[in-house]
Amino acid sequence: MDTRSRIAARVLEIAPFHVMEVQTAARALEAAGRSVTHMEIGEPDFPTPEPVLAAAHAAIAKGDVYYTAALGTPELRDAIAGHYRDRYRVAVDPGRIVVTAGSSAALLLTLALLVDRDDAILLADPGYPCNRHFVRTLEGEAVGVPVGPESEYQLTAAAIDAAWTPHTRGALIASPSNPTGTMVPGDEMARIAATVETRGGTLIVDEIYLGLSYAGAPQSALALSDRLFVINSFSKYFNMTGWRLGWLVAPEEHVRDLEKLAQNLYISPPTVSQRAALACFQPDTLAIVEARRLEFQARRDFLVPALRELGFGIPVTPTGGFFVYADCSRFGMDSERFCAAALAATGVAFTPGIDFGRHRAQAHVRFAYTIALDKLRDGVRRLATWLPTLV
């Protein structure tokens, strides 16, 4: 049998990113001369802060472009530990911090460490699609647990306990979540951690949007236990998406094995990005990103009531990140057709819920408020002229 054109089964089971297809269609409209309001991509519109750019330029000028240790530079690991101390009032040993080539690499390392063939990881449905695809790539089973507004679209300790089987290895929580922008309350996160511990499993917490919280001082799950794996990123709060830099805080006994995996999978995180990221924790940079966090909050405060006024169902106000997950069922189309029709009719681009799971995915869409307020207002005005024609 000729196997040259055969590919691994895992590839066939990993769905494309529909948001990228929306973006491609939106850019084609722009190329044809149409004006498009982009609310499809979850990337901050703010540039990387100037002090971070200056630090990168200085590193390049010195020729500081060689491999670092697989775990990251000691200076950056120390700085991240200091960030947890100063912002979240949590003491984290820098030796537990693994700097990674983006938060995606942090999750890949964690799952490669934990998941054997047919091991199950529990995730909220809806949730970020790459999380379940990583589990599948490693021959595990991503088990989506349906969640809704009654739990603020988050897993609960009770839901985890009910879904647990002999094959379950652990649970992955995202707080704040993509696509819903909701967070797990601190007391519920404590119950989740206790439940997973009692079950003999492992809890992984994705905190990449934790810096963009709008409901009081955010709390890291690291305050609950040193047995957790916590993932974070320089992409969202620090506006460094293309620099591909993240980190992982792991239990001490697993750091050596994570180091071995990192050495083999990508050698080391990007050197210039690490030198630049040291400037993220300077007071001038923190002042910049905090002002931007408040701007994101102002955008949310405009967009959520505006979408509700247009007829979208948003039963839970997002408290973090920069997404709104909205029920579009009253407009009479499934989410994929609705997004395509809205783009064609109004030039407003947003994402169908089918990207984020199966539970009522055809009834939901995701809006990203990663554009300026005047552009958000324009997008709402465009939708307001079209949506009444549908109902």
PAGUGU-243040 format. One record per residue (C-alpha): x negated, y negated, z; residue in three letters. Coordinates in pm, 1 decimal. Layout:
# residues N
REC, X, Y, Z, ALA
...
END
This chain:
# residues 391
REC, 0.0, 0.0, 0.0, MET
REC, -127.8, -345.0, -93.1, ASP
REC, -124.9, -547.5, 229.7, THR
REC, -296.1, -861.0, 101.4, ARG
REC, 25.1, -1064.1, 100.2, SER
REC, 157.3, -926.2, 426.7, ARG
REC, 168.3, -1155.9, 729.5, ILE
REC, 214.2, -1081.6, 1097.2, ALA
REC, 571.2, -1035.3, 1220.2, ALA
REC, 528.0, -1314.8, 1474.3, ARG
REC, 504.0, -1570.3, 1195.3, VAL
REC, 836.3, -1461.7, 1047.8, LEU
REC, 1002.3, -1505.6, 1387.8, GLU
REC, 875.7, -1859.0, 1448.2, ILE
REC, 1115.1, -2118.8, 1310.0, ALA
REC, 999.5, -2438.1, 1140.3, PRO
REC, 1015.7, -2767.2, 1325.9, PHE
REC, 1337.3, -2923.1, 1192.1, HIS
REC, 1237.6, -3265.9, 1319.5, VAL
REC, 947.7, -3265.1, 1074.4, MET
REC, 1187.6, -3184.9, 791.6, GLU
REC, 1404.5, -3479.2, 898.6, VAL
REC, 1095.3, -3698.6, 897.8, GLN
REC, 999.5, -3578.7, 549.4, THR
REC, 1347.6, -3661.6, 418.2, ALA
REC, 1335.6, -4001.3, 589.5, ALA
REC, 1000.0, -4085.9, 434.4, ARG
REC, 1127.3, -3981.0, 92.6, ALA
REC, 1411.3, -4231.5, 134.2, LEU
REC, 1160.7, -4501.0, 227.8, GLU
REC, 948.1, -4417.6, -74.9, ALA
REC, 1259.3, -4470.1, -286.8, ALA
REC, 1306.5, -4817.5, -139.2, GLY
REC, 1554.4, -4747.0, 142.3, ARG
REC, 1518.3, -4891.8, 491.0, SER
REC, 1503.6, -4621.4, 759.3, VAL
REC, 1541.5, -4646.9, 1137.5, THR
REC, 1326.6, -4372.4, 1286.2, HIS
REC, 1465.5, -4208.6, 1598.7, MET
REC, 1353.6, -3855.8, 1512.2, GLU
REC, 991.9, -3830.0, 1628.8, ILE
REC, 885.0, -3812.2, 1992.5, GLY
REC, 575.3, -4027.6, 1956.8, GLU
REC, 530.7, -4360.9, 2136.3, PRO
REC, 517.1, -4657.3, 1898.9, ASP
REC, 267.9, -4836.1, 2123.7, PHE
REC, -99.7, -4825.8, 2020.0, PRO
REC, -363.5, -4672.6, 2242.1, THR
REC, -453.3, -4934.3, 2508.1, PRO
REC, -749.6, -5154.0, 2421.0, GLU
REC, -968.5, -5047.4, 2719.2, PRO
REC, -938.3, -4686.8, 2602.5, VAL
REC, -1037.8, -4782.3, 2247.7, LEU
REC, -1332.8, -4979.3, 2384.2, ALA
REC, -1451.1, -4678.0, 2582.6, ALA
REC, -1430.5, -4461.6, 2270.0, ALA
REC, -1627.8, -4714.5, 2065.6, HIS
REC, -1895.7, -4726.1, 2334.1, ALA
REC, -1925.9, -4346.4, 2339.2, ALA
REC, -1956.1, -4330.5, 1962.1, ILE
REC, -2214.0, -4611.2, 1956.2, ALA
REC, -2427.9, -4413.9, 2202.8, LYS
REC, -2399.0, -4100.1, 1989.7, GLY
REC, -2211.0, -3922.8, 2268.3, ASP
REC, -2039.7, -3676.6, 2036.1, VAL
REC, -2172.1, -3334.8, 2139.4, TYR
REC, -1986.5, -3043.2, 2295.9, TYR
REC, -1897.2, -3073.4, 2661.8, THR
REC, -1827.0, -2793.4, 2907.9, ALA
REC, -1520.0, -2589.1, 2816.7, ALA
REC, -1345.0, -2709.0, 3133.2, LEU
REC, -1407.8, -3074.6, 3043.6, GLY
REC, -1652.7, -3329.0, 3178.4, THR
REC, -1694.2, -3348.1, 3556.7, PRO
REC, -1627.8, -3722.0, 3541.6, GLU
REC, -1287.4, -3679.5, 3377.7, LEU
REC, -1185.7, -3392.8, 3605.7, ARG
REC, -1271.7, -3613.3, 3904.7, ASP
REC, -1074.9, -3903.8, 3756.0, ALA
REC, -765.9, -3687.6, 3701.8, ILE
REC, -785.8, -3567.8, 4062.7, ALA
REC, -804.2, -3931.2, 4169.7, GLY
REC, -494.4, -4006.5, 3962.3, HIS
REC, -298.8, -3740.6, 4151.1, TYR
REC, -419.0, -3886.0, 4480.5, ARG
REC, -337.7, -4246.3, 4394.1, ASP
REC, -12.9, -4207.8, 4200.3, ARG
REC, 147.1, -3891.6, 4336.2, TYR
REC, -8.4, -3869.8, 4684.0, ARG
REC, -126.3, -3514.8, 4616.6, VAL
REC, -475.8, -3384.3, 4692.4, ALA
REC, -602.4, -3176.0, 4400.7, VAL
REC, -950.0, -3020.8, 4395.2, ASP
REC, -1118.3, -3129.6, 4067.6, PRO
REC, -1241.3, -2770.9, 4038.1, GLY
REC, -881.1, -2664.5, 3967.4, ARG
REC, -846.8, -2905.6, 3673.9, ILE
REC, -900.5, -2777.9, 3319.6, VAL
REC, -923.3, -3048.4, 3051.7, VAL
REC, -776.8, -2917.1, 2726.0, THR
REC, -743.1, -2996.4, 2356.0, ALA
REC, -394.7, -3141.8, 2405.9, GLY
REC, -127.3, -3016.9, 2643.8, SER
REC, -37.9, -2754.4, 2383.4, SER
REC, -377.5, -2595.1, 2446.9, ALA
REC, -308.8, -2612.4, 2821.1, ALA
REC, 12.1, -2413.3, 2775.5, LEU
REC, -158.5, -2172.0, 2536.4, LEU
REC, -433.5, -2103.6, 2789.6, LEU
REC, -180.1, -2051.0, 3067.6, THR
REC, 33.8, -1811.8, 2868.5, LEU
REC, -269.1, -1625.3, 2732.2, ALA
REC, -380.1, -1575.3, 3091.9, LEU
REC, -42.5, -1452.3, 3216.8, LEU
REC, 158.5, -1288.3, 2939.1, VAL
REC, 112.1, -932.5, 2820.0, ASP
REC, 311.4, -767.4, 2542.3, ARG
REC, 685.5, -765.7, 2624.1, ASP
REC, 645.6, -976.1, 2938.5, ASP
REC, 933.8, -1222.9, 2966.3, ALA
REC, 913.7, -1593.9, 3046.5, ILE
REC, 1233.8, -1775.5, 3144.5, LEU
REC, 1295.9, -2115.7, 2984.5, LEU
REC, 1584.0, -2361.4, 2973.7, ALA
REC, 1797.7, -2360.9, 2657.9, ASP
REC, 1787.9, -2634.0, 2524.9, PRO
REC, 1414.9, -2687.5, 2552.4, GLY
REC, 1103.2, -2778.9, 2356.9, TYR
REC, 1072.9, -2520.3, 2075.6, PRO
REC, 695.2, -2474.6, 2078.8, CYS
REC, 714.8, -2335.2, 2431.8, ASN
REC, 914.4, -2033.0, 2323.5, ARG
REC, 706.4, -1995.0, 2008.0, HIS
REC, 386.1, -1979.4, 2213.1, PHE
REC, 532.2, -1696.1, 2419.6, VAL
REC, 623.5, -1507.4, 2100.9, ARG
REC, 278.3, -1564.2, 1951.5, THR
REC, 131.1, -1387.5, 2252.2, LEU
REC, 371.3, -1093.4, 2204.4, GLU
REC, 584.4, -1186.7, 2501.2, GLY
REC, 958.6, -1255.9, 2512.7, GLU
REC, 1085.6, -1608.1, 2563.0, ALA
REC, 1421.6, -1578.6, 2739.2, VAL
REC, 1634.4, -1887.4, 2694.6, GLY
REC, 1870.6, -1943.4, 2987.0, VAL
REC, 2170.4, -2158.2, 2884.7, PRO
REC, 2187.3, -2483.6, 3080.4, VAL
REC, 2427.6, -2775.7, 3063.8, GLY
REC, 2522.5, -3102.8, 3230.9, PRO
REC, 2630.9, -2927.7, 3551.8, GLU
REC, 2259.4, -2863.8, 3627.3, SER
REC, 2138.7, -3173.2, 3438.8, GLU
REC, 2023.7, -2941.4, 3158.5, TYR
REC, 1762.8, -2784.0, 3386.7, GLN
REC, 1701.4, -2438.7, 3525.8, LEU
REC, 1800.1, -2385.6, 3886.1, THR
REC, 1674.5, -2139.2, 4144.5, ALA
REC, 2005.5, -1952.4, 4121.8, ALA
REC, 1988.6, -1929.5, 3741.6, ALA
REC, 1631.0, -1802.2, 3755.3, ILE
REC, 1718.6, -1542.8, 4016.4, ASP
REC, 2017.1, -1422.6, 3810.2, ALA
REC, 1813.6, -1395.8, 3488.8, ALA
REC, 1513.8, -1218.8, 3647.1, TRP
REC, 1443.1, -863.1, 3529.5, THR
REC, 1160.7, -614.2, 3587.8, PRO
REC, 997.6, -755.0, 3270.8, HIS
REC, 1001.5, -1116.1, 3387.8, THR
REC, 654.7, -1259.5, 3446.1, ARG
REC, 753.7, -1613.1, 3535.4, GLY
REC, 945.1, -1928.7, 3452.5, ALA
REC, 853.2, -2244.4, 3262.9, LEU
REC, 1011.9, -2572.7, 3375.4, ILE
REC, 980.2, -2905.4, 3192.5, ALA
REC, 1051.1, -3206.6, 3413.8, SER
REC, 1125.0, -3449.7, 3255.0, PRO
REC, 1251.7, -3238.4, 2969.7, SER
REC, 1233.4, -3266.0, 2594.3, ASN
REC, 1503.0, -3295.3, 2450.2, PRO
REC, 1724.4, -3401.7, 2741.5, THR
REC, 1507.8, -3647.3, 2935.8, GLY
REC, 1632.6, -3500.9, 3264.0, THR
REC, 1434.0, -3402.6, 3571.0, MET
REC, 1455.1, -3130.0, 3832.5, VAL
REC, 1532.4, -3285.6, 4173.5, PRO
REC, 1256.8, -3236.0, 4428.4, GLY
REC, 1461.2, -3014.1, 4659.1, ASP
REC, 1566.9, -2791.6, 4367.9, GLU
REC, 1208.0, -2762.7, 4244.2, MET
REC, 1112.9, -2643.8, 4592.8, ALA
REC, 1386.2, -2378.8, 4576.7, ARG
REC, 1269.0, -2274.3, 4230.1, ILE
REC, 909.7, -2239.0, 4348.5, ALA
REC, 1022.4, -2030.9, 4646.3, ALA
REC, 1243.4, -1808.3, 4430.6, THR
REC, 969.2, -1739.0, 4176.5, VAL
REC, 722.4, -1670.1, 4459.3, GLU
REC, 965.7, -1428.4, 4624.4, THR
REC, 1011.3, -1249.8, 4293.0, ARG
REC, 635.4, -1208.2, 4260.8, GLY
REC, 620.8, -1424.8, 3949.7, GLY
REC, 445.1, -1739.3, 3835.5, THR
REC, 587.8, -2087.6, 3794.2, LEU
REC, 460.2, -2312.6, 3514.1, ILE
REC, 566.2, -2677.4, 3524.0, VAL
REC, 535.1, -2905.1, 3222.4, ASP
REC, 489.8, -3260.8, 3352.2, GLU
REC, 374.8, -3433.6, 3033.5, ILE
REC, 653.4, -3694.5, 3063.8, TYR
REC, 623.1, -3736.6, 3441.3, LEU
REC, 452.6, -4073.8, 3406.8, GLY
REC, 757.8, -4199.3, 3216.5, LEU
REC, 1004.4, -4167.3, 3503.8, SER
REC, 1282.8, -4418.5, 3572.5, TYR
REC, 1441.5, -4292.0, 3894.9, ALA
REC, 1206.0, -4396.9, 4170.2, GLY
REC, 858.0, -4269.6, 4247.8, ALA
REC, 803.4, -3941.8, 4059.9, PRO
REC, 683.1, -3633.4, 4243.8, GLN
REC, 448.6, -3372.4, 4103.8, SER
REC, 530.9, -3007.7, 4163.0, ALA
REC, 172.7, -2973.1, 4285.9, LEU
REC, 294.8, -3109.9, 4618.8, ALA
REC, 486.8, -2785.3, 4669.6, LEU
REC, 221.3, -2519.7, 4628.5, SER
REC, -130.9, -2448.3, 4506.9, ASP
REC, 2.1, -2136.1, 4332.9, ARG
REC, 160.9, -2328.4, 4044.6, LEU
REC, 30.8, -2401.6, 3697.4, PHE
REC, 98.9, -2765.8, 3608.7, VAL
REC, 46.0, -2906.8, 3259.8, ILE
REC, 4.2, -3272.6, 3169.3, ASN
REC, -116.2, -3486.2, 2881.0, SER
REC, -274.4, -3815.2, 2782.1, PHE
REC, -37.2, -3837.8, 2484.1, SER
REC, 285.8, -3986.0, 2618.7, LYS
REC, 227.7, -4209.5, 2922.3, TYR
REC, -120.2, -4315.0, 2808.2, PHE
REC, -26.7, -4347.5, 2436.4, ASN
REC, -302.6, -4115.3, 2310.7, MET
REC, -109.1, -3872.3, 2090.0, THR
REC, -365.7, -3830.5, 1811.6, GLY
REC, -658.5, -3796.3, 2050.1, TRP
REC, -543.6, -3441.3, 2136.9, ARG
REC, -625.5, -3437.5, 2505.3, LEU
REC, -439.7, -3285.7, 2797.8, GLY
REC, -505.4, -3100.5, 3118.9, TRP
REC, -399.5, -2808.6, 3333.1, LEU
REC, -406.8, -2770.9, 3710.7, VAL
REC, -435.4, -2401.6, 3796.9, ALA
REC, -476.8, -2188.2, 4107.4, PRO
REC, -846.5, -2178.9, 4195.1, GLU
REC, -890.6, -1806.1, 4138.5, GLU
REC, -783.1, -1834.5, 3773.3, HIS
REC, -1013.6, -2115.7, 3662.0, VAL
REC, -1300.8, -1888.9, 3555.4, ARG
REC, -1072.8, -1680.6, 3332.5, ASP
REC, -919.0, -1995.7, 3184.3, LEU
REC, -1271.1, -2118.3, 3112.1, GLU
REC, -1349.7, -1797.6, 2922.2, LYS
REC, -1033.6, -1837.0, 2715.3, LEU
REC, -1110.6, -2201.7, 2637.1, ALA
REC, -1467.6, -2117.1, 2534.9, GLN
REC, -1338.7, -1866.0, 2283.5, ASN
REC, -1026.3, -2044.3, 2157.6, LEU
REC, -1161.8, -2396.9, 2097.1, TYR
REC, -1509.0, -2423.6, 2264.8, ILE
REC, -1436.4, -2752.8, 2442.8, SER
REC, -1195.3, -3047.3, 2441.8, PRO
REC, -1280.4, -3340.6, 2209.1, PRO
REC, -1581.0, -3526.2, 2349.0, THR
REC, -1497.1, -3879.5, 2234.8, VAL
REC, -1140.3, -3837.6, 2357.8, SER
REC, -1268.1, -3740.8, 2702.2, GLN
REC, -1499.0, -4043.4, 2719.2, ARG
REC, -1211.8, -4266.4, 2612.1, ALA
REC, -968.8, -4114.0, 2861.3, ALA
REC, -1186.0, -4217.5, 3154.7, LEU
REC, -1060.4, -4570.5, 3089.0, ALA
REC, -698.1, -4459.5, 3134.5, CYS
REC, -731.3, -4482.2, 3510.7, PHE
REC, -875.2, -4834.6, 3520.9, GLN
REC, -645.7, -5104.1, 3665.6, PRO
REC, -619.7, -5296.0, 3337.2, ASP
REC, -510.1, -4985.8, 3146.7, THR
REC, -262.9, -4886.0, 3416.4, LEU
REC, -109.8, -5234.5, 3400.8, ALA
REC, -61.2, -5195.0, 3024.5, ILE
REC, 101.0, -4852.9, 3039.4, VAL
REC, 322.6, -4948.6, 3332.6, GLU
REC, 456.3, -5245.6, 3135.1, ALA
REC, 526.5, -5008.4, 2847.5, ARG
REC, 706.4, -4768.7, 3081.2, ARG
REC, 939.0, -5052.5, 3176.0, LEU
REC, 995.4, -5124.4, 2807.2, GLU
REC, 1094.3, -4760.6, 2751.6, PHE
REC, 1336.9, -4792.3, 3041.3, GLN
REC, 1490.6, -5104.4, 2884.1, ALA
REC, 1533.2, -4915.7, 2558.8, ARG
REC, 1705.9, -4631.6, 2740.2, ARG
REC, 1930.4, -4876.3, 2922.6, ASP
REC, 2043.0, -5015.8, 2587.1, PHE
REC, 2069.4, -4695.7, 2385.4, LEU
REC, 2259.1, -4464.2, 2621.8, VAL
REC, 2567.1, -4688.7, 2669.5, PRO
REC, 2554.1, -4791.4, 2302.0, ALA
REC, 2570.6, -4428.0, 2187.9, LEU
REC, 2849.9, -4355.3, 2433.7, ARG
REC, 3043.1, -4649.4, 2289.9, GLU
REC, 2999.6, -4498.6, 1942.2, LEU
REC, 3160.4, -4174.0, 2059.5, GLY
REC, 2864.9, -3952.3, 2145.7, PHE
REC, 2897.3, -3739.1, 2456.3, GLY
REC, 2616.4, -3810.9, 2704.5, ILE
REC, 2735.0, -3676.0, 3041.4, PRO
REC, 2393.1, -3708.7, 3207.0, VAL
REC, 2179.5, -4022.0, 3186.7, THR
REC, 1816.6, -3929.2, 3111.2, PRO
REC, 1577.4, -4024.8, 3389.8, THR
REC, 1244.0, -3969.8, 3215.6, GLY
REC, 1064.0, -3942.0, 2884.4, GLY
REC, 1212.1, -4116.6, 2581.6, PHE
REC, 1491.4, -3891.8, 2456.0, PHE
REC, 1871.1, -3887.2, 2461.7, VAL
REC, 2048.3, -3554.4, 2404.9, TYR
REC, 2394.0, -3630.7, 2273.4, ALA
REC, 2703.6, -3424.6, 2190.3, ASP
REC, 2809.5, -3501.8, 1831.8, CYS
REC, 3091.3, -3247.1, 1803.0, SER
REC, 3371.1, -3506.3, 1777.7, ARG
REC, 3240.0, -3611.8, 1436.8, PHE
REC, 3340.2, -3282.5, 1275.0, GLY
REC, 3005.8, -3151.0, 1148.9, MET
REC, 2740.1, -2919.2, 1285.6, ASP
REC, 2428.3, -3099.1, 1401.9, SER
REC, 2217.8, -3017.3, 1095.4, GLU
REC, 2478.8, -3143.3, 848.5, ARG
REC, 2552.2, -3442.6, 1069.6, PHE
REC, 2186.5, -3553.1, 1080.6, CYS
REC, 2150.8, -3514.6, 703.9, ALA
REC, 2472.9, -3705.6, 639.0, ALA
REC, 2379.1, -3985.1, 879.5, ALA
REC, 2039.1, -4028.1, 717.7, LEU
REC, 2186.8, -4040.4, 368.7, ALA
REC, 2469.4, -4278.2, 462.4, ALA
REC, 2297.7, -4512.3, 707.5, THR
REC, 1922.9, -4459.3, 690.7, GLY
REC, 1915.1, -4363.2, 1060.1, VAL
REC, 1699.1, -4056.0, 1131.1, ALA
REC, 1747.9, -3834.5, 1436.2, PHE
REC, 1704.2, -3465.5, 1515.1, THR
REC, 1953.7, -3174.6, 1506.0, PRO
REC, 1994.4, -2971.4, 1823.4, GLY
REC, 1903.2, -2648.5, 1642.3, ILE
REC, 1538.0, -2736.0, 1701.6, ASP
REC, 1580.5, -2689.3, 2075.8, PHE
REC, 1750.3, -2353.4, 2120.7, GLY
REC, 2080.9, -2175.0, 2070.0, ARG
REC, 2309.4, -2291.2, 2349.3, HIS
REC, 2555.8, -2534.1, 2186.2, ARG
REC, 2272.5, -2643.1, 1958.6, ALA
REC, 2506.6, -2712.6, 1665.3, GLN
REC, 2700.9, -2959.1, 1880.6, ALA
REC, 2405.4, -3175.8, 1984.3, HIS
REC, 2148.5, -3413.8, 1840.5, VAL
REC, 1843.5, -3579.6, 1990.7, ARG
REC, 1761.7, -3949.7, 1965.9, PHE
REC, 1410.6, -4074.7, 2046.1, ALA
REC, 1386.8, -4431.7, 2172.4, TYR
REC, 1026.9, -4466.1, 2057.3, THR
REC, 1094.5, -4780.3, 1851.5, ILE
REC, 1142.0, -5143.3, 1951.1, ALA
REC, 1472.2, -5270.0, 2089.5, LEU
REC, 1552.8, -5471.2, 1777.5, ASP
REC, 1516.2, -5156.8, 1566.7, LYS
REC, 1734.2, -4960.0, 1808.0, LEU
REC, 2002.6, -5229.0, 1782.8, ARG
REC, 1982.9, -5215.0, 1403.7, ASP
REC, 2020.2, -4836.5, 1407.5, GLY
REC, 2325.0, -4858.4, 1633.0, VAL
REC, 2481.4, -5121.4, 1404.2, ARG
REC, 2430.7, -4896.5, 1103.3, ARG
REC, 2590.5, -4598.7, 1277.2, LEU
REC, 2878.3, -4817.5, 1396.9, ALA
REC, 2977.0, -4896.8, 1036.9, THR
REC, 2975.7, -4530.3, 932.0, TRP
REC, 3096.8, -4317.4, 1222.8, LEU
REC, 3458.7, -4451.6, 1220.4, PRO
REC, 3496.2, -4304.4, 870.7, THR
REC, 3447.9, -3955.1, 1016.1, LEU
REC, 3716.8, -3951.0, 1285.5, VAL
END
